[in-house]
């Protein structure tokens, strides 16, 4: 069984991640459906907006006890987010190639898979105490 501290951190990560994922999803859907933007471009913009939400929440709430200086955590988390985004964008591209009309479902799947990889990298590298 996981210790209470780990459970608390996973729940906080999930809460912040859920908020960032919802931000990502709704910004992308809004840009696609209202601005008639290409889904891949809309996904890039939505990712950038969600990154701000995610970094602030993870740094100042989820991993606050594992304090590093801002410079260290920002570049590490930025790289972590880029890796997650590349996973996200690849799944989205593959999904849209096969099922172009199902972009909300495909986008949701891409966000979930990317979130799992981002948690692992965040907990084990970006915010880990040396």
C-alpha positions as CSV (number, residue, x, y, z in Angstrom):
1,X,0.0,0.0,0.0
2,X,1.2,3.5,-0.7
3,X,2.1,5.8,2.2
4,X,-0.4,8.6,2.9
5,X,2.1,11.2,1.6
6,X,2.3,9.5,-1.8
7,X,-1.5,9.2,-2.0
8,X,-1.9,12.8,-1.2
9,X,0.6,13.8,-3.9
10,X,-1.0,11.6,-6.5
11,X,-4.4,13.1,-5.7
12,X,-3.0,16.6,-5.9
13,X,-1.3,15.8,-9.2
14,X,-4.5,14.4,-10.5
15,X,-6.5,17.5,-9.4
16,X,-4.0,19.9,-11.0
17,X,-3.7,17.6,-14.0
18,X,-7.5,17.4,-14.3
19,X,-7.8,21.2,-14.3
20,X,-5.0,21.5,-16.9
21,X,-6.5,18.7,-19.0
22,X,-9.9,20.4,-18.9
23,X,-8.3,23.7,-19.9
24,X,-6.4,21.9,-22.7
25,X,-9.5,20.1,-23.9
26,X,-11.9,23.1,-23.9
27,X,-9.5,25.5,-25.4
28,X,-8.8,23.0,-28.2
29,X,-12.5,22.3,-28.8
30,X,-13.3,26.0,-28.7
31,X,-10.6,26.9,-31.2
32,X,-11.6,24.0,-33.5
33,X,-15.3,24.5,-33.4
34,X,-15.6,28.3,-33.1
35,X,-12.4,29.6,-34.8
36,X,-12.4,26.7,-37.3
37,X,-8.7,26.1,-36.6
38,X,-6.8,23.0,-37.7
39,X,-7.0,20.5,-34.8
40,X,-3.3,20.0,-34.7
41,X,-2.6,23.8,-34.5
42,X,-5.5,24.2,-31.9
43,X,-3.9,21.4,-29.9
44,X,-0.5,23.3,-29.8
45,X,-2.2,26.5,-28.5
46,X,-4.3,24.6,-26.0
47,X,-1.2,22.8,-24.7
48,X,0.6,26.1,-24.1
49,X,-2.4,27.5,-22.1
50,X,-2.7,24.2,-20.1
51,X,1.1,24.2,-19.4
52,X,0.8,27.5,-17.5
53,X,-2.0,26.0,-15.3
54,X,-0.2,22.8,-14.8
55,X,3.2,24.2,-13.9
56,X,1.8,26.6,-11.4
57,X,-0.3,24.0,-9.7
58,X,2.4,21.3,-9.7
59,X,5.2,23.5,-8.5
60,X,3.4,25.4,-5.8
61,X,0.9,22.8,-4.6
62,X,1.6,19.2,-5.6
63,X,5.4,19.2,-5.2
64,X,5.8,22.2,-2.9
65,X,7.7,20.2,-0.3
66,X,10.2,19.1,-2.9
67,X,11.4,22.7,-3.5
68,X,14.0,23.4,-6.2
69,X,14.7,26.8,-7.5
70,X,12.3,28.1,-10.2
71,X,15.0,27.9,-12.9
72,X,15.6,24.2,-12.3
73,X,12.0,23.1,-12.0
74,X,10.8,25.3,-15.0
75,X,13.2,23.8,-17.5
76,X,12.8,20.2,-16.2
77,X,9.0,20.5,-16.1
78,X,9.1,22.2,-19.5
79,X,11.0,19.2,-21.0
80,X,8.6,16.8,-19.2
81,X,5.7,18.7,-20.7
82,X,7.2,18.7,-24.2
83,X,7.6,14.9,-24.0
84,X,4.0,14.6,-22.8
85,X,2.9,16.9,-25.6
86,X,4.8,14.9,-28.3
87,X,3.0,11.8,-27.0
88,X,-0.3,13.7,-27.1
89,X,0.2,15.1,-30.6
90,X,1.3,11.7,-32.0
91,X,-1.8,10.0,-30.6
92,X,-4.0,12.8,-31.9
93,X,-2.4,12.7,-35.4
94,X,-2.7,9.0,-35.6
95,X,-6.3,9.0,-34.3
96,X,-7.4,11.8,-36.7
97,X,-5.8,10.0,-39.6
98,X,-8.1,7.0,-38.9
99,X,-11.2,8.6,-37.3
100,X,-11.2,12.3,-38.3
101,X,-14.8,13.0,-37.1
102,X,-14.0,11.7,-33.6
103,X,-11.6,14.4,-32.5
104,X,-13.1,15.0,-29.0
105,X,-12.7,11.3,-28.0
106,X,-9.3,11.0,-29.6
107,X,-8.1,14.3,-27.9
108,X,-9.3,13.0,-24.5
109,X,-7.4,9.7,-25.0
110,X,-4.3,11.6,-26.0
111,X,-4.5,13.9,-23.0
112,X,-4.9,10.9,-20.6
113,X,-1.9,9.0,-21.9
114,X,0.2,12.1,-21.9
115,X,-0.8,12.9,-18.2
116,X,0.4,9.5,-17.1
117,X,3.8,10.0,-18.6
118,X,4.0,13.5,-17.2
119,X,3.3,12.3,-13.7
120,X,6.0,9.7,-13.8
121,X,8.6,12.2,-15.1
122,X,7.5,14.9,-12.7
123,X,7.7,12.7,-9.6
124,X,10.9,11.0,-10.6
125,X,12.8,13.9,-12.1
126,X,11.4,17.3,-12.6
127,X,10.4,17.9,-9.0
128,X,12.5,15.3,-7.3
129,X,15.0,16.3,-4.6
130,X,18.5,15.5,-5.7
